């Protein structure tokens, strides 16, 4: 019997590239939408840090 991993999907990503692809708009228009949502406090533009990648940047003792 073969087992398969269940794919992990964090859900849709809202960023400049996904807006450009989904709506067929320019980079400027996509960024304007994101800034507008940020200013209305609908979204937070601060990215979530990837702890694993952050550990690679820390100086070694």
LINTA-V387450 format. One line per field, one symbol per residue. ss: DSSP state (H for helix, E for strand, L for the rest). burial: I if it has 16 or more other C-alpha atoms within 10 Angstrom, else O. A space follows every 50 residues. Layout:
ss = ???
burial = ???
//
This chain:
ss = LLLLLLLLLLLLLLLHHHHHHHHLLLHHHHHHHHHHHHHLLLLLLLLLLL HHHHHHHLLLL
burial = OOOOOOOOOOOOOOOIOOIIOOOOOOOOOIIOOIIOOOOOOOOOOOOOOO OOOOOOOOOOO
//
